[in-house]
Amino acid sequence: MEQRYQLGTSVNGVHGALGTVLHLGHFEARLEGGLTLYSWTFKPAADAAAKAKGGSDFIRNVTLGFGYVY
């Protein structure tokens, strides 16, 4: 990748998450949701075989966990 895009690259991103915890005696339940958004741009050389100029991703996730706390 470094040789393919010698003229420069740029990456930007942000991640946000929100969660909650519920305690029931010695048991615990956690719920969390998150969003990640990032993008990148490339400056390919004029003679490069791949002329990609950039891309982006949007990732959503939900996590649910249960545990025993002593």
Backbone as CSV, one residue per row, in Angstrom:
resi,resn,N_x,N_y,N_z,CA_x,CA_y,CA_z,C_x,C_y,C_z
1,MET,0.820,-1.185,0.000,0.000,0.000,0.000,0.872,1.261,0.000
2,GLU,1.954,1.221,0.753,2.812,2.401,0.843,3.404,2.771,-0.508
3,GLN,3.800,1.781,-1.293,4.373,2.063,-2.605,3.301,2.451,-3.615
4,ARG,2.094,1.930,-3.440,1.015,2.217,-4.385,0.506,3.655,-4.243
5,TYR,0.502,4.181,-3.026,-0.040,5.527,-2.777,1.027,6.420,-2.160
6,GLN,2.112,6.633,-2.870,3.232,7.424,-2.368,2.900,8.905,-2.240
7,LEU,1.879,9.371,-2.927,1.544,10.799,-2.892,0.758,11.184,-1.646
8,GLY,0.286,10.206,-0.880,-0.373,10.535,0.384,-1.673,9.780,0.620
9,THR,-2.004,9.682,1.880,-3.269,9.083,2.310,-3.818,9.912,3.464
10,SER,-5.115,9.748,3.728,-5.763,10.460,4.821,-6.855,9.566,5.399
11,VAL,-6.954,9.508,6.734,-7.964,8.688,7.406,-8.668,9.538,8.459
12,ASN,-10.003,9.446,8.498,-10.803,10.147,9.499,-11.825,9.175,10.057
13,GLY,-12.144,9.302,11.352,-13.135,8.399,11.924,-13.693,8.907,13.233
14,VAL,-14.812,8.305,13.608,-15.456,8.634,14.876,-16.147,7.373,15.392
15,HIS,-16.168,7.214,16.716,-16.831,6.072,17.346,-17.639,6.587,18.529
16,GLY,-18.857,6.112,18.638,-19.707,6.462,19.771,-20.349,5.207,20.331
17,ALA,-20.503,5.164,21.651,-21.111,3.997,22.286,-21.961,4.463,23.459
18,LEU,-22.987,3.669,23.747,-23.886,3.961,24.860,-24.254,2.624,25.483
19,GLY,-24.247,2.568,26.800,-24.551,1.298,27.450,-25.185,1.488,28.814
20,THR,-25.641,0.374,29.357,-26.253,0.378,30.676,-25.924,-0.935,31.385
21,VAL,-25.962,-0.905,32.725,-25.701,-2.084,33.541,-26.858,-2.253,34.512
22,LEU,-27.307,-3.486,34.675,-28.384,-3.810,35.612,-27.835,-4.795,36.636
23,HIS,-27.922,-4.455,37.934,-27.453,-5.313,39.013,-28.655,-5.970,39.682
24,LEU,-28.644,-7.296,39.755,-29.693,-8.069,40.427,-29.006,-9.002,41.421
25,GLY,-28.781,-8.495,42.630,-28.037,-9.287,43.619,-26.610,-9.475,43.135
26,HIS,-26.185,-10.733,43.042,-24.829,-11.035,42.570,-24.758,-11.146,41.051
27,PHE,-25.845,-10.985,40.358,-25.865,-11.091,38.897,-25.840,-9.703,38.268
28,GLU,-25.266,-9.644,37.115,-25.122,-8.375,36.401,-25.423,-8.599,34.927
29,ALA,-26.158,-7.686,34.331,-26.437,-7.716,32.890,-25.980,-6.396,32.287
30,ARG,-25.314,-6.465,31.159,-24.821,-5.270,30.464,-25.341,-5.261,29.033
31,LEU,-25.719,-4.096,28.589,-26.162,-3.898,27.211,-25.447,-2.672,26.676
32,GLU,-24.818,-2.809,25.514,-24.098,-1.684,24.916,-24.327,-1.685,23.414
33,GLY,-24.480,-0.512,22.872,-24.587,-0.336,21.426,-23.547,0.669,20.974
34,GLY,-23.002,0.474,19.803,-21.971,1.379,19.312,-22.054,1.588,17.808
35,LEU,-21.566,2.727,17.378,-21.485,3.080,15.960,-20.066,3.549,15.663
36,THR,-19.524,3.071,14.586,-18.204,3.508,14.138,-18.322,3.924,12.675
37,LEU,-17.838,5.091,12.364,-17.851,5.611,11.003,-16.440,6.098,10.688
38,TYR,-15.872,5.584,9.606,-14.562,6.088,9.207,-14.437,6.067,7.685
39,SER,-13.551,6.909,7.214,-13.314,7.002,5.775,-11.835,7.275,5.528
40,TRP,-11.409,6.986,4.330,-10.034,7.238,3.969,-9.977,7.692,2.516
41,THR,-8.965,8.445,2.213,-8.732,8.905,0.842,-7.296,8.587,0.446
42,PHE,-7.118,8.313,-0.818,-5.803,7.992,-1.372,-5.477,8.969,-2.486
43,LYS,-4.188,9.167,-2.712,-3.718,9.927,-3.867,-2.823,9.002,-4.676
44,PRO,-3.403,8.256,-5.630,-2.585,7.301,-6.392,-1.654,8.012,-7.366
45,ALA,-0.541,7.371,-7.614,0.395,7.887,-8.625,-0.258,7.761,-10.004
46,ALA,0.166,8.576,-10.945,-0.445,8.587,-12.279,-0.302,7.237,-12.987
47,ASP,0.775,6.506,-12.717,0.995,5.229,-13.391,0.534,4.029,-12.553
48,ALA,-0.170,4.261,-11.452,-0.619,3.168,-10.582,-1.695,2.331,-11.269
49,ALA,-1.596,1.003,-11.092,-2.581,0.096,-11.692,-3.945,0.255,-11.014
50,ALA,-3.950,0.483,-9.710,-5.204,0.673,-8.959,-5.416,2.164,-8.752
51,LYS,-6.510,2.669,-9.233,-6.786,4.110,-9.149,-7.816,4.435,-8.073
52,ALA,-7.883,3.629,-7.016,-8.847,3.896,-5.940,-8.566,5.259,-5.332
53,LYS,-9.625,6.011,-5.096,-9.479,7.347,-4.509,-9.898,7.364,-3.049
54,GLY,-10.533,6.278,-2.549,-10.918,6.236,-1.151,-12.026,5.247,-0.885
55,GLY,-12.533,5.296,0.324,-13.611,4.396,0.729,-14.128,4.801,2.092
56,SER,-15.169,4.125,2.553,-15.714,4.412,3.873,-16.379,3.164,4.439
57,ASP,-16.508,3.116,5.754,-17.165,2.023,6.453,-18.063,2.583,7.543
58,PHE,-19.169,1.880,7.794,-20.104,2.224,8.854,-20.385,0.923,9.600
59,ILE,-19.964,0.832,10.850,-20.072,-0.397,11.624,-21.018,-0.169,12.794
60,ARG,-22.007,-1.049,12.921,-22.948,-1.009,14.045,-22.754,-2.276,14.857
61,ASN,-22.776,-2.149,16.189,-22.663,-3.346,17.003,-23.520,-3.221,18.264
62,VAL,-23.998,-4.376,18.723,-24.761,-4.473,19.959,-24.140,-5.605,20.764
63,THR,-23.867,-5.348,22.045,-23.283,-6.348,22.920,-24.185,-6.540,24.124
64,LEU,-24.468,-7.790,24.449,-25.269,-8.142,25.617,-24.464,-9.144,26.417
65,GLY,-24.243,-8.846,27.694,-23.446,-9.745,28.532,-24.108,-9.991,29.876
66,PHE,-23.906,-11.191,30.395,-24.397,-11.559,31.708,-23.230,-12.071,32.538
67,GLY,-23.249,-11.796,33.834,-22.162,-12.272,34.672,-22.583,-12.439,36.121
68,TYR,-21.733,-13.104,36.858,-21.928,-13.311,38.287,-20.815,-12.565,39.003
69,VAL,-21.161,-11.663,39.895,-20.194,-10.846,40.630,-20.210,-11.314,42.082
70,TYR,-19.050,-11.679,42.602,-19.004,-12.110,44.004,-18.235,-11.161,44.856
